[in-house]
């Protein structure tokens, strides 16, 4: 976002992890599924302290695609363009995860054993192993590791537990996907093993532009300039 100087962009983050908002305590405020999440974001889109109703470009990364898709679907006048960086496969976006599986995952991640697992996974070695294996085309750089390690703390665990439990995929988003009226850009890394699973996006989204750039799964970090160039070319 710091490198962007054109039209307004809006990049949703996990609840309680972004630049705006307080620590999220689900035991007090309840679990937020995508619709409730989107309603909060809609407030920011119209709040005079932020975008004040100006049309914007919404950019999502990875598993936050359901939030961006719902935001665009519900607000065609506010979301002018939608960009999906490394989204889930079409099947994952259009197939609801079994409720029993969601509950099992969430109960474990919020248990005492899950809390212990979190502390282990927040270590620098664990972050580096996960990043090298699943996120980066090359090895994770030092800046990424420092940033990821410094931001791991108990305040963000509730949001991460919800995300990793799969609660964002508690239902299908096919209706929203096929009904999108905005031009939509999908960026895929050239070493992303899920690329084949995204082929159906071209059949489902009316105004889709599908581009491949160098990287794997965190393209705005791995290939920042290429991501910016593709977005600029897309909205020009």
N, C-alpha and C positions, 0 to 999 in steps of 0.2 A: 504494500500500500504506500510505503514511503517513496517508492520509485515511480509511482503513478501520478501524473499531473494533468490528465485530461478530464473526462466527464466523471461524475460522482460514482464511486464504487462502494458496494456494501458486501462485506464478507462475514457471514454468520459464523459464530464460534460456538463451542459447547457452552451451555448455560453455566454461568459462574466462572468462565475461563476467559472471557473476552475483555475488551477495553471498557465496556459499559456494564454496570450492574454489580450487585453485591454477591457475597458468597451464597451459593444455593444450598439450602438445607431441605431435602425432600421430606424428612420426617416432620417438618413444620409446614412446608408449602405444598407438599404432594409431588407425585411423579409427573413430569411433563412429557407428554407424547408430542409428535410433530405439530399437531394443530395448535396446542397451547403454546408451544415454542414460537410458532409463526405469529400468533397473535401478539406476543411481546415484541417481535421484530417489526410488526406493522406499526406499533406505537413509535418506534424509532424512525421509521420511514416518514412519518407525518409530523413528528415533534419538531418544533421550530428551532430547537437547539442542535438538531442534527441535520437531516435532509430536508425537513420542512415541506414534504410532498413533491420534491423535485424528482423527475424520472431518473432512475439509476441503473447501473450494471450490477447485477448480483453474481458473485463468484463463490462457488462452494468447492471444498476440497474433500475428496474421498467419500466416506460414509455419511457426510452431512448433505448429500444430494437430495434426500427426501425433504429436508427443510427448505432448500432453495427452490425445488420444484413446486412445493405447496405455496411458497411465498409468491412465486411468479404466477401460478395458476389463479390465486385469489386476488392478485393485484396487477392486472394487465396494464393499468394506467401508470402505476408507480414503478414497475419493473420493466424497463425498456429492452434489456438484453439479459440473457441467462447464460452463464458459463459454468460448465461442470468439469472440474479437473479430476481425473481418475475416479469417476463414479463407480458404484457397484455394477455388477452385470445386470442386463435387462431382466433376467430371471429373478435375481435378488430384489430388484426394485418392484417387481410385479407379483411376487409370491410372499404371502404373509408367513412370518415365522410362527411356529406352533406356540400357543400361549403357555403350555406346560414347560417348554424349553426356555422361554423368556423368564418365567418365574424361577425355574431352577438356576439359571445363570445369575439372575439378580440376587437371589437368596444367598448364593455362594459368595458373590463378590462383596456383599455387605455383612457377611458373617465374620467371626473372629479369625477363622482360617483365611478368609478372603482378604482381610486387613493385613494379615501377615504376608500373604502372597503379594499384595500391593507394595509393601515395603521392600520386598526382594526385587520386584520388577522395576522399582524406582532407582535402583543402583545404576551407576554409570556403566558397569559391565553389561548388565541386562539390557539397558537402553541401546548400547552399541550393538550387541548381538542381534536384537530385534530389528534395529534400523538397517543394519547391513544385510540381513536376510530378507526382509519384507518391503522395505521402503525405498532403498537407494539402488540405483544402477551401479554406481561405484560405492566405495565405503563411505559411511556417514562422516561429514567433515567435523572438525573440532568445534566450530561455532554452533552447529546443530546440537552436538552432545552437551556443550555448556548450557545452551538455552533450555534444552529438554530437562537436563538434570536440575537446573535452578528453579524450574517451574513445577516440579513435582512436590506436592505437599498435600496435607490432609484436606485442605479447603477445596481442591479440585477433584478429589477422589469420588464424591457422589456423582458428579457429571460424567466422569470416565466410567464409573460402574454402570450407569444407565446406558451409555453408548456401547460399551463392550458387551453388555447383556443382549444387545440386539433390539432394544425397545423402539428404535427408530424405524424398524421394519416390522412393526406389529400388524401392519395391513399392507395390501397392494396399493401402489401408486400409479397403476396403469391408466386410470381415468384422467388423472392430472397430466400425465405425460402425453397422452395422445391428444389432449385438449389444449396444450400450450399454443398460444398465438404469437409469442415472442420469438424472434430469431434466437436460436440456441447453439452455443459452441461447446463441443465436447473435445477435451484434450486427453490424449492417451500417450503414455510413455512407450518408447520403442522396445523396451524390455519387460513391459507389463504382461504377465501371463494371463490376465483376464481380458485381454483385448478381443479375443474371439467371442467372448460372452457379451460383448457390447455391440455386436453387429446389428442386432434387432432394433437398436435405437434409431437407426436410419429409416426403418420401416414404420416406427411408432411415432416419431416426432416430425411434424410437418415441415418445420423450417430449421433443419439441423445442418450444421457444418461440423464435420468430423476431421480433426487434425491429429497427426502423430508428431511428437517432438522427442528429443533425447531425454531419457529419464526412465523412472520406474513408477513410483507411486506418490511422491511428494513433489510434483512438477514445479509449483511456484517457488520451491526452495532449490531443487536440483538445477532447474533451467529457468531462472528468473527472467532473464532478458528474452529468451525465446517465448516464454509465456506472455510477457507484456507485448511483444511484437505480434503474436497471434491474436491477442485480444484487440489490439489497436486496429489491425487489418480487418478484423471481423466487424467492428462497429463503425468503421469509416465508410 
